[in-house]
Amino acid sequence: MDEIEKITPSAPSKDDCNIAAITHILGIFTGFVGALIIWIIKKDESQFIGDQAKEALNFQIAVMIASFAAGILCMVLIGFLLIPVIVVANLIFCILAAIAASKGENYRYPLPFRLVQ
């Protein structure tokens, strides 16, 4: 009888985990630019880094859109309340994503849409 081999995805290397974690942290400081650069450079080298950079990129684009909307809403004063919420949410989710990525886990940001597929 032939035995069927189970194919399991290999765990990402420690270097891949570190680069993915750095990608998420870069979002706090560089917005979508850091994630975009890492995604362009590393997407073909490591599936894990590519997936995590794409997640970070999508989230930072959403943060940028939300920040732009909050800036417009500053004219009616509600934007001044939204900006700190956006900043704190960005900080928290980026840190959670970096922790998960450093453990080799695929982190998914809670987004209703994904612009970069």
N, C-alpha and C positions, 0 to 999 in steps of 0.2 A: 504494500500500500504506500502511496505517496503521502508524505506529510506536507501539509500546507504551512509555509512559514508565515508567521505574523510579522507584518511590517509595522514597526512603530517609529514615529518620528524621533530622531535623536535629540537629546537635550542640547540647548544652545551652549556654546563654550562660555567660559567666564569672561573672556574679552568681549564676546557678543553681548552678554548681559550688561557689562559695564558701559559699552557704547550705547545700548538702548536706554539705559538709565540716564546717561548724560544727555541723550536726545530729549527726553522728557523734561529734565531740569533746564535745558537751554530755552525751553518755551517761556519760562518765567522771565528770562533776561533778553531774549532776542525775538520773541513772538514766533511767527511762523518761519522766519528766515533760517534759523539754526536747524530745525527739523527738515526743511526743504533741502538744505545743503547735504545733510547726512543721508536723506532718502535718495537723492540723486547719486551720491558717491557710492553708497553701500547696498542699495536695493538688489543688485545682482550678485553680490558677494555672500550675503547671508539673508535667508528668508526671515529669520527672527528680527534682525535689525530693520529690514525693509518694512515688515508689518508694523513694528513699534514706531518707526519714524513716520509711517503713513498715518497711524493713529494720532501721533503728536501733531502732525501737520494739519489734519482735519480739525482737531480740537482747537489749535491756535487760530485757524481761519475763522472758526465759530466765535472764538473770543474776540477777534478783531471786528467781526460783524456786530457783535453785541456791544462792544465798546463804541463803535461808530454810531450805533442807534442810541446809546446812552448819551453820547455827546450831542446828538441832535435834540434829545429829550431834555437836555439841560436848559433849553429855552423855556420850558414849562416847569422847571425846577425838579421834576421827578428824576431826571438824569443824575443829579447830584447824589441821590440815594442809591441809584443802580451801579454807579462806578465802583464804590467800595465793595459791593457784593460781587461784582465781576472779578475784581482784583483778588479778593479772598478765595473765591471759587477756583480761579486759575491756579493760585498758589497751592491750595489743598489737593486738587486733582492731579497737578503735575507731580507733587511729592508722592501721592499714592501710586501713581503710575511708575515713577522711578523706583520705588521700593519693590513693586511687583516685578518690574523688568529686571531688577538686580537679582531676583530669585529665579529668573528664567520663566516667569509666568507671562502669558499673553494678556496684557491689560487692554480693556476696551473702555474708552471714555463714554459716559452716558450722553450720547448725541442722538438727536432725532434724524440726522442725515449725515451722509459721508460724501463729501465733495470729491475727494481724491480716491479713486478706486484702484 
